[in-house]
Amino acid sequence: MLRARVKTIAIWEILLRRNMTQNDLARQAKITSGHLSQLLKGDRSPTPGVRKKLMDALDPVEFDDIFEIQEVPDGRGNGAV
């Protein structure tokens, strides 16, 4: 299975360059600061809707600027992806 993950360092670099805080980004993306925190820590993966919100809030960015695709186990214990 494939999953998109947030590139935490890339997002922090963008925020620093734009003099923005994590809370500023959460407000502009219309997600909670707690949800954004979980995304940045890697505790959650962004849904397609959240990915779009983050890209819109950080425009101009491309998908590959702030997200990476990872293979994750399928949860069936057989190692298939």
Secondary structure, DSSP 8 states (H G I E B T S, - for coil): -EEEEE-HHHHHHHHHHTT--HHHHHHHHTS-HHHHHHHHHTSS---HHHHHHHHHHT-S--HHHHEEEEE---SSSS---
